[in-house]
Amino acid sequence: MLKRKTISVATHMAAAALVLLATSAAGPAFSADKFPNKPIKFLIPFNPGGQSDTAVILLRPGLEEKLGVEIVAQHRPGGGGAVGWTMLSQEKPDGYMMAVTNLPHIVVQPLMTKGVKYKTEQLAPVFLYAQSPGGIAVRKDSKFKTLKELVDYAKANPKKVSIGGTGKFTGNHLGYLQFGQMAGVDTSYVSFNGAAPQTAALLGGHVDAIYGGTFIFANKREELRVLAVATEERLADFPNVPTFKESGLNLIGGIDRGVTVPAGTPKDRIKMLGDALRHAASQKGFIDGMEKLGFHLVNIGPDEYAKFVEMRRAQYMKVLKDGGFLK
């Protein structure tokens, strides 16, 4: 009897061990259908230390709190963001990789830059968290005290006014083009490879004005005079600066910063990521950090963001066509 009982206990113990081993090999003790159930990659298509990198750093704590998994930053710089967005477009659409994306970049880049291997439609909007409204600024000692003075001089002196911007077919360049078309002025565009050299050129007297983001103006407010901003209403940070609309120019835009995933990602996962990003973007640390950099914060989810992209696309196409860059 004793021998048979011993065998029976051993058999049960072995069976239990097999069940435990099988469970362990299968992974965590939750449903395979649960999302997310592993770390999520947050792709940054620019170099470390930039504004997109800072945004991800500030978003990460709230995302991890809401989603319950690790958020892993991954940098893939190159081609003005094209390398990273191409990588995202080819990723499995399962919600485990999202990326910082900028407008107008993801719309205009595939149209105007040779060799770009992704299309706007391959990136699904998830959340829009910040905007860098555009505007025109001059040095504090400039002879142009108002936008009207600059416009009147430019009309009387075609090509004489030089305006610096960053790159070609970027947010700054498109804003510059739109300003020229609306104001009916012919000025000279000088392209720089970043906000720092653009601002340095203005302060050094190498250009008459710059078309840039308000975050530049916020950091150099003691040295610059902002003539107009491309917003619906005056900015709280620049209460004395008029909008372009106040001068009769319906110019609204800048660089819009958001998050996208590969097209085809299930809608329920996009919604979950959007909700988590909204939570993260509502945290005091994110708000304070981004406002210190001069960003205008927004809180726009997937459906509204998708409509926003289409609205911006129509705006960009008109500017490019009116400028003779597209047929």
Salt bridges, closest charged atoms under 4 A:
ASP53 OD1 - HIS75 NE2 2.90
GLU65 OE1 - HIS279 NE2 2.85
GLU121 OE2 - ARG313 NH1 3.26
ASP141 OD2 - ARG139 NH2 2.90
ASP152 OD2 - LYS148 NZ 2.68
ASP186 OD1 - LYS159 NZ 3.38
GLU223 OE2 - LYS220 NZ 3.85
GLU232 OE1 - LYS245 NZ 2.94
ASP237 OD2 - ARG221 NH2 2.86
GLU246 OE1 - ARG234 NH2 2.83
ASP256 OD2 - ARG312 NE 2.78
ASP275 OD2 - LYS271 NZ 2.86
ASP275 OD1 - ARG278 NH1 3.93
ASP288 OD2 - LYS284 NZ 2.49
GLU310 OE2 - ARG313 NH2 3.11
ASP322 OD2 - LYS318 NZ 2.63
